[in-house]
């Protein structure tokens, strides 16, 4: 009986206790100043914006499984550089609010300035004109013939010769305007498809 009571007492003392006061302090107290959280978030946002812009429209318009993995790993990689080791609730909220505000600000600025829009979002590029494929545009955009063919098939075309114009849009989709022959003249009907 004494041995059983001793085991019971030892088992009771090994149960971990949660210090509510310590949890509240860690949850609300910042480890670094708010201005540093805002600055870190802004730098990371700007870096990722430039990085994604340099990778091309293909990366933005399509998410293959490896692209999704890349985005998830990127978000994990930059998390610590944004929060500076601050795991508080307030730190996370400040970082999130900063990112949303920057995104809104960039969206508004690109709406107001066409030059900034071209710099941030790029310009649409003609990939096919009157059945002729522009290989140099495809190379710069890192667009493969397979991806272009798939986009043409989705638009109802079997070959580039059936296309009056195909445009790689800013968001990575390909807009296709097909040729149609009526009494020797060309007219077009539009179809938009995602690359």
N, C-alpha and C positions, 0 to 999 in steps of 0.2 A: 504494500500500500504506500509506503514512504517513497519507494522508487517511482511509482506511478505519479505521485504528487510532484516529485522533483522534475520529471520529464514534462509534465503539464506546465509548470512554472517556467522552465527553460523555453518551451515552445511559445508561451505567451509573450515572453520578453523578446523573442526574435521577430515578432511581427513588426514590420516597418510602420512607422507613424509618419503622417504627412503634416508638415508645419504650414498651416494655412497662411500665417503671417509672412513667411518667407516666400511662398508662392505668389502672394499678392505683390510683394516688393519686386520680384524678378519680372513679373508680368507687366508692370506699369512703369518701372524705372528704366530710363535709357542708359546704355553703357557709353554712348558717344553723343555729342551734341546734335541737335536737329539739323543745323546748317550743314554738318558733315554728311548726314544721311541724304539730304537733298542734293548736295554736291556729288556724292558718290553715285546716286541714282541717275543724275543728269549725265555724268560722264559715261556710265555704262550704257544708257539709252543712246547717246550720240555715237558711241563706238559700235553698237550693234546695228544702228541705222546705216552707218557707213559700210559696215561689213556686209550686211544683207544687200545693200544697193550695189556693191562691187561684185557680188556673186552672180548677179544677173536676174533677168525677169523670170527665167525658167524656175529658179529656186523659189520664187515668191508665188507663182501661179500654180505650181503643182507640188504636192507633197507625196513623194514616194516614201515607202517605209524608212529608207535610210535618211531622207530629209527630215522626217518626223523625229527620228532618233537624234539627229544632229541638233534640232531645236530644243529637245528635252535636255540633252547633255549641255548645250550652251546655257540654258536657263539655270541649270545646277551649277555650272562653272562660274557664272557671274554673280550668283547669289551672295557669296561671302564678300566679294568685292563691293557689293552694294550695301550690305548691312554692317560691315566692319566688325563682325562678331557680336553685334547687338541682336539678341533673339527675343527682345521684348515685343509685346503686342503693339505698343505705341510705335516702335521702330518699324515694324512691318507695315503699319497703317500709313506712316509718313512716307515710306518708300513707295507704296502703292499709289498714294495720292500724288506724289511727285511724277511718277511714270504716266499716270492718266492725264495730269495737267500738261506735261510735255507733249504727249501725243495729241491732245486737243490743240495746243499752241502751234505745233507743226502743221496740223490739218488746217487750221485757220490761216496760218501764214502762207501755205501753198495755195489756198483758195484765193487769197488776195494778190499773190505775186506769181505770174506765169513763169518768170525766170527761176524762182525758187522751186516751183512745181516741177519744172524740167530737171533741175538739179537733184531733187529728192526722189521724184517718181520716174523720171526719164521721159522719153518721147515714144509714141508708137512707131514701129518700124515695119516697112513693107518687106514681106518675105517672098511673095510671088506677085508678079505683075504681068498680065496678059499671057499666062502660062509659063513664064520664065521664072525659075527659082533663083533667088539671089543667095549664092553660097556664102559670100562674105558676111552678110547679115546673119545667116544661120550660125556661122562660126563665132561671131562676136557674141551672139545670144546663147551660145552653147546649146543650140537646138538641133537635135538629131533628125535625120530623114525619117526614121521610124516615128518619132513624135509628130512631125509634120504630116506624115501619111495618115496617122491615126486621127489627127484633127480634121484632115480633109475628108476622111471616111465618115466621121461624125456629121460633117456638113453635107454629105450626100455626093461627094466627088470621088471618082475612082483614080484620077491622076491630076497632076498639076496643070495639064493642058486645058482642063475644064474650068480653071479658075481665072477670073478676071483680076481679082486682087485678094491677097491674104495678108492680114496685118497682125503682127505680134503686138498686142496691147500692153499697156503699162502694168496690168495685173498678171501678166503671163498667159492670158488666154489668146487664142488665135481667132480673129474674125475673118470669115470667108465670104466673098461675093463671087458667085458662080457666073460663068458665061452662059448665055442662052442664045441660040441662033434663030432669028425670026426674019425671014425674007432678006438674008444676007447681012443684017446689022446685028450689032451686039447690044443687048440690054442686060441688066443684072438684077439678081434677087439676092438678098442678104441672108446670111446664116452666121450665127456666132457660136463658137465652140471653145471649150477650155482645152488647152494643150496638155 
